[in-house]
Amino acid sequence: MVYATRAPKVCHFPAIFNFGDSNSDTGGLSAAFGQAGPPAGMSFFGGPAGRYSDGRLVIDFIAEGLGLPYLSAFLDSVGSNFTHGANFATAGSTVRPPNTTLHQGGFSPISLNVQFYEFNDFHRRSQTVRKRGGIFKKLLPKGEEFSKALYTFDIGQNDLTAGYFSNMSTDQVRAYVPDVLDQFKIVVKDIYDQGGRFFWIHNTGPVGCLPYVLDRLPSSPSEIDKAGCAIPYNEVAHFFNNALKQAVIQLRKELPRAVLTYVDVYSIKYSMFTHPRQLGFKQSLRACCGHGGKYNYNMHVGCGGKITKGGKQVLIGKACKDPSKAVIWDGVHYTQAANKYIYDNIVDGSFSDPPTPLKSACFRKKQH
């Protein structure tokens, strides 16, 4: 007798709707507050493309992997095509609404609840406008695709750093994590109520390895691990991630027809700092693009930054020669090469709970 091996079942997601921060922003903040300037986009797009990286983000590789075009930002009115979904993420976004302006605190006013308001508006109005036919029919998704789409989330990092940057203690930051996750759950439930069924949820990364945290929130030598990362901030990220995982478990009970996949991007990101050379990177903690200091990061003169010398503008925030050999792009965000490494490791389900490959994220499996 011949036994056929069973191939994994494959979903056919017609669209992606993404919610998040700069880790997955494909042009939202740039459309509202001005483009992320050169040398952003240099490794793939040939110039700025609304992304805080030298090229593609994890969400771009997810779209590629599902055979879909790159997501247009909901806020971008120029050249956008929403046939296969929309991106509501903006750089600097938090789950909880910020209590400072973008220019005061560096956090986007487009918090997760606002991203849901935008989705709600898009869901309703896209169908009304699509009925006009012609070009509108070609640029907007079909009504039935909202219940078949993949809903992706990558948000929470800025909720943690916002507390530290406003001089909160670690205990104070930990204390508000339950509220952050309560607000996160509300948005997932609201999307479910609108027909969303398939959710792909990234946890947050090792914030204690990012130059902008290491530079702005110095730690004592005893608080630095072997990779050069700040242990207290990574411990808070772990605390958030454990609570997020529990929140996802709770959502599974409350939303019986939903399929929720929790994705551990933290472990993959941290591995790039613990053994970068084995993974093909020459520099991990030091930013590829920036100026000065131990980490090539300066909050006042960032990537692409210029100063005035002798009445002339001089570029000092230059990119490194080969961004593909760096983990960090600008002190805050990852390079395209790092994003590709993250995607390559999450796509087969190895870091998911349940261990679901991306292309099977519409099927229920038993959790770990």
C-alpha positions, 0 to 999 in steps of 0.5 A: 500500500502507498501512503500519501503524505499530507500536505499542510492545508493552505488558506487563500487570504484575499486581503490583509488589514494591518494594525501597528506602529513603525515596525509595519508602517508602509506610509501612514505617518509619512502621509500625515506628517511628512515623508521619512526622507532619504536614505530610507528605502535605498536598498529596495525602493530606490528612495523613500517609500513611507517606511522607516527602514532601508527597504521592506518590512516584515509586513511587506514580506508577509504580503509577498508570501501570500501573493499579495501586493504591498499594502497601501497606507490608509492615510496615503491618498496618493497612488494607493490601491486598496483592492487587497487590503489596507494598512492602518499602522503609523510609526510611533503608534501606541495601543493606549491613546497618548497624552502628548502630541507627536512633537512633544513626545514622539508618539503618533496620535493614531493609536490603536483605537483610532486605527480601528475607527479608520478601519470601521470607516473604510469597511463601510464606505469602501462598499458604498464607493465601490458600487459606483463602478469604474476605477473605484471597483478596481481600487477597493476590496469586495465586501466578502473579503473582509471576513476572509482577510488576514488581520495582522497586529504588531503593536505595544513597543511604544506603550512600554518606551512611552512610560520610560521616556516620561520617567516612570519606574519599571514597576509603574510601566508594568502596572499599566500593561493590563490596561494596554492589553484590555484596550488591545482586546477591545479592538480585536473584538470590535474587528471580530464583530465586523466579520474579521476571523483570522488574526496574526498577532506579533509580540513585542521585540527586545526593546533593551537592544535598541540604540535609542533606548540604550542611548536615552535610558542608560543602564549600569554595567551590571544591567547589560547582558552578554549581547550588550542589551539592557536587561530591565527593559527586555524583562518588561518586554517579556512581561508584556509578551506573557500577558499578551499571550494570555490575552490571546488565550482569553480571546480564543474563549470569547471569540469562538469562530476566530482563529488567533495566532500568537507569533513570538518575534521577540525570540527571533529578534533577540537572536540577531543580537546574541549571535549576529555573525553566525546569521551574517550580520557584522554589526548588531547594536550599532545603527547603520544610518545615523551619527555619533556616539557608541551606537551611531545614534543621536536623537537630535541628528538622526538618519539622513540628518543635516547640519549647517556649516558655513551657510551650507547644509551638510549631511552627517546622518549617513547610511553604512555602505552595506545595510544588509550586514547591519541589524539596526537601520537608524537606531530605532528600526530594523534593516530590510535584511533583519526584517527578512530574517524575521519573516523567514523564521515566522513563516513556517509556524516555528515561532507561533502558538499554535505552531501554524504556518502563515499560509495556514493561519485560517485553520484551527490547531491545538495550542501549545 
